[in-house]
Amino acid sequence: MPDKRVLCVEDDADTRDMLKIKLGLSDLDAVVAPDMEAALRLMERERFSLYVLDGGLRGIKGPSLCEQIRASDARTPVVIFSGHAFASDIEAGMLAGANAYLVKPDSSELISTIRRLLEAAAG
């Protein structure tokens, strides 16, 4: 898996820390952003191989950020990792262009989902 740089957009500091540690222990380079503005600034300067988006960022929902990403980048995989677990939330995320929607706090599928999407994008 040649490119493993992941941008995690999460407004909760504890969850940001968990993502950075969990991805790092899995040999993935996690870059974290606390909000949409910081994420967009990072995306202007750097290239990422995958995005992990909080489904309920302050001021914007993950699907809206996903739509913004998709407007300029249709190929990079997006995972929405959200505490919003209603079927309508999941549907909105997938319609916005997410490749996967995982429900917090269960992170058991996060690494395997990221790896699967990275492999598919590389191949």
C-alpha positions in Angstrom: 0.0 0.0 0.0 2.2 2.9 -1.2 0.2 6.0 -0.2 -1.2 5.9 3.4 -1.7 9.5 4.4 -5.1 10.0 6.0 -6.8 13.3 6.9 -9.1 12.9 9.9 -11.5 15.7 10.5 -12.9 15.5 14.0 -14.0 18.2 16.4 -13.8 16.1 19.6 -10.2 16.2 21.0 -10.3 12.7 22.5 -11.6 11.1 19.3 -8.9 13.0 17.3 -6.3 11.6 19.7 -7.7 8.1 19.4 -7.7 8.3 15.6 -4.1 9.6 15.4 -2.9 6.8 17.7 -5.0 4.0 16.2 -4.0 4.8 12.6 -0.4 5.4 13.6 -0.3 1.9 15.3 -1.6 0.5 12.0 1.2 2.1 9.9 -1.0 4.9 8.6 0.0 8.5 8.6 -2.9 10.3 10.3 -3.1 14.1 10.0 -5.9 15.6 12.2 -8.0 18.7 11.8 -10.5 20.0 14.3 -12.9 21.6 11.9 -13.8 22.1 8.2 -11.8 25.3 7.8 -8.6 23.6 9.1 -9.3 20.6 6.9 -9.8 22.7 3.8 -6.5 24.6 4.4 -4.7 21.3 4.8 -6.3 20.0 1.6 -5.1 23.0 -0.3 -1.5 22.4 0.7 -1.2 18.6 0.9 -2.4 15.5 -0.8 -4.1 12.8 1.2 -4.9 9.2 0.2 -8.1 9.0 2.2 -10.4 11.2 4.4 -12.1 10.3 7.6 -14.9 12.8 8.4 -16.9 13.3 11.6 -20.5 13.1 10.7 -21.5 16.0 13.1 -18.8 18.7 12.9 -19.7 22.0 14.6 -21.3 24.2 12.1 -21.4 21.6 9.3 -22.4 18.0 8.9 -19.9 15.4 7.5 -22.0 14.8 4.4 -21.7 18.5 3.5 -18.0 18.4 3.9 -17.9 15.2 1.8 -19.9 17.0 -0.9 -17.3 19.8 -0.9 -14.5 17.3 -1.2 -16.3 15.5 -4.1 -16.7 18.8 -5.9 -13.0 18.9 -6.5 -11.9 15.3 -5.9 -14.1 12.5 -7.1 -11.5 9.7 -6.5 -10.0 9.9 -3.0 -11.9 7.6 -0.7 -14.0 9.1 2.1 -15.1 7.4 5.3 -17.7 9.1 7.5 -17.1 8.1 11.1 -20.2 9.4 13.0 -22.2 9.1 16.1 -25.3 9.8 13.9 -26.6 6.3 13.3 -30.1 6.7 11.9 -30.7 5.2 8.4 -31.3 8.7 7.1 -27.9 9.8 8.3 -26.2 6.9 6.7 -28.1 7.4 3.5 -27.2 11.2 3.4 -23.5 10.3 3.9 -23.5 7.8 1.1 -25.5 10.1 -1.2 -22.9 12.8 -0.5 -20.2 10.5 -2.0 -18.8 8.7 1.0 -17.3 5.3 0.3 -18.2 4.0 3.7 -20.1 5.1 6.8 -19.1 3.8 10.2 -20.9 4.5 13.4 -19.1 5.7 16.6 -18.1 4.7 19.1 -17.4 1.3 17.6 -14.1 1.7 15.8 -13.5 -2.1 15.2 -14.0 -1.8 11.5 -12.2 1.5 10.9 -8.8 0.2 10.1 -10.0 -2.7 7.9 -12.3 -0.3 6.0 -9.5 2.2 5.5 -7.1 -0.5 4.3 -9.7 -1.9 1.9 -10.5 1.5 0.4 -6.8 2.4 0.1 -6.1 -0.9 -1.7 -9.0 -0.4 -4.0 -7.9 3.1 -4.8 -4.3 2.0 -5.5 -5.3 -0.9 -7.7 
